């Protein structure tokens, strides 16, 4: 039984097995996805943290050094 999946770029149904480009349907879609990664299109939202590096450095030092 062949497993079929939708290409994440063009949504075309393609075979998972015997497909050198899986999960994509073609090299074209694979390159489009790679370009999106390199341009920063895929991001995970995060909260900005206020870090005081001077305080952390003091904690790492041994007393007397």
Backbone bond lengths (Angstrom), bond angles and torsions (degrees), N, CA, C in turn:
res aa  C-N    CA-C-N  psi(-1)  N-CA   C-N-CA  omega(-1)  CA-C   N-CA-C  phi
1 X - - - 1.454 - - 1.527 108.95 -
2 X 1.314 116.35 125.32 1.450 121.47 178.59 1.516 109.99 -86.32
3 X 1.309 114.68 133.87 1.458 119.75 178.12 1.522 108.75 -90.85
4 X 1.302 116.39 127.20 1.458 121.46 179.38 1.521 109.95 -108.54
5 X 1.327 115.13 140.29 1.463 121.92 179.13 1.521 108.33 -133.85
6 X 1.331 115.82 161.64 1.464 120.19 175.29 1.521 108.66 -92.93
7 X 1.320 115.84 135.15 1.456 121.36 176.64 1.533 108.09 -62.44
8 X 1.335 118.33 130.99 1.460 120.48 -178.01 1.537 113.46 -67.64
9 X 1.309 117.94 -14.81 1.466 121.01 -179.30 1.529 111.55 -94.95
10 X 1.336 117.27 -58.24 1.478 119.91 -174.38 1.522 113.48 -102.25
11 X 1.347 117.45 -6.77 1.471 124.46 178.38 1.531 113.45 69.70
12 X 1.323 118.58 11.00 1.461 122.06 176.85 1.523 108.97 -70.88
13 X 1.333 117.41 138.62 1.455 121.62 178.18 1.526 108.07 -74.40
14 X 1.335 114.64 130.34 1.461 120.25 -178.04 1.524 109.73 -140.92
15 X 1.308 116.38 159.77 1.458 121.82 179.75 1.520 109.95 -80.74
16 X 1.332 117.02 139.56 1.464 121.45 176.38 1.526 109.59 -78.10
17 X 1.323 116.34 -45.37 1.456 121.48 -179.75 1.526 110.09 -75.38
18 X 1.290 116.46 148.01 1.467 123.27 178.31 1.519 112.67 57.80
19 X 1.311 117.99 26.88 1.464 122.20 177.73 1.530 107.22 -119.91
20 X 1.334 118.09 107.33 1.462 119.75 -176.88 1.529 113.70 -67.86
21 X 1.328 117.53 -10.49 1.464 121.06 -176.79 1.530 113.12 -105.86
22 X 1.359 117.18 4.24 1.471 117.94 -175.26 1.517 111.43 -56.02
23 X 1.300 118.87 141.14 1.462 128.50 12.11 1.530 113.56 -85.44
24 X 1.315 117.80 5.18 1.470 121.37 -179.92 1.519 109.85 -87.65
25 X 1.330 116.21 162.18 1.459 119.81 -179.45 1.525 111.86 -86.67
26 X 1.328 117.23 -20.96 1.460 120.18 -175.34 1.523 110.68 -155.68
27 X 1.313 115.01 169.40 1.463 120.28 176.20 1.524 110.25 -64.23
28 X 1.323 117.52 -33.86 1.466 121.61 178.91 1.530 110.88 -58.73
29 X 1.330 117.68 -48.74 1.463 121.27 179.85 1.525 110.97 -66.45
30 X 1.332 117.30 -36.13 1.464 120.64 177.49 1.523 110.63 -62.21
31 X 1.338 117.61 -42.27 1.463 122.43 179.96 1.532 110.90 -68.90
32 X 1.321 117.48 -37.85 1.471 120.70 176.62 1.527 109.82 -60.37
33 X 1.332 116.80 -43.93 1.465 121.27 179.21 1.527 110.72 -64.91
34 X 1.306 117.83 -42.80 1.463 121.52 178.31 1.526 110.72 -61.06
35 X 1.332 116.86 -41.45 1.461 120.93 177.29 1.519 112.04 -61.64
36 X 1.321 116.75 -38.65 1.470 120.40 178.52 1.527 110.22 -64.27
37 X 1.332 117.46 -39.77 1.471 120.70 177.04 1.518 111.00 -63.06
38 X 1.333 116.71 -46.44 1.466 119.28 -175.97 1.517 112.59 -68.27
39 X 1.338 117.54 -25.64 1.460 120.84 178.73 1.531 112.33 -88.72
40 X 1.314 117.27 -1.06 1.457 120.78 178.12 1.515 114.04 79.12
41 X 1.315 117.20 22.35 1.474 120.19 -179.91 1.520 112.38 -70.52
42 X 1.322 117.49 -27.02 1.452 121.70 178.57 1.524 107.57 -99.04
43 X 1.320 115.96 113.80 1.462 120.39 -179.70 1.511 109.83 -136.37
44 X 1.296 114.99 149.68 1.458 121.29 175.27 1.520 106.69 -105.06
45 X 1.330 118.30 119.90 1.465 119.55 -179.43 1.525 110.69 -65.00
46 X 1.304 114.45 141.37 1.462 120.14 179.60 1.519 109.22 -144.55
47 X 1.315 114.88 155.11 1.454 119.48 176.52 1.516 108.95 -83.89
48 X 1.321 116.21 140.08 1.451 120.32 177.19 1.520 108.49 -75.43
49 X 1.322 115.78 134.13 1.459 120.37 -178.49 1.522 109.54 -108.44
50 X 1.319 115.72 139.24 1.458 121.41 176.98 1.529 107.42 -93.70
51 X 1.327 116.04 107.34 1.459 120.91 -176.65 1.523 108.74 -114.25
52 X 1.318 115.36 128.73 1.457 120.87 176.46 1.522 107.33 -99.20
53 X 1.331 117.05 101.09 1.449 121.80 -175.64 1.522 112.79 -67.71
54 X 1.311 118.51 -27.12 1.462 120.61 -179.93 1.526 110.80 -64.18
55 X 1.325 118.25 -40.57 1.462 121.44 179.38 1.528 110.91 -66.23
56 X 1.328 118.23 -39.43 1.455 121.76 -179.86 1.518 110.77 -66.44
57 X 1.318 118.56 -38.85 1.462 121.79 178.94 1.520 110.58 -62.96
58 X 1.326 117.82 -38.37 1.459 121.75 -179.76 1.527 111.30 -65.18
59 X 1.323 118.30 -35.02 1.451 122.01 -178.50 1.524 111.54 -71.06
60 X 1.342 117.43 -30.38 1.457 121.47 -177.84 1.522 112.74 -76.18
61 X 1.307 117.67 -21.00 1.479 121.49 -177.65 1.522 110.34 -79.16
62 X 1.322 114.18 142.65 1.462 118.93 176.05 1.518 108.64 -80.50
63 X 1.322 117.81 150.09 1.457 120.09 178.64 1.528 110.17 -60.35
64 X 1.335 115.74 137.88 1.442 121.62 178.32 1.514 114.30 89.09
65 X 1.321 119.05 0.35 1.470 122.10 179.14 1.490 111.10 -111.48
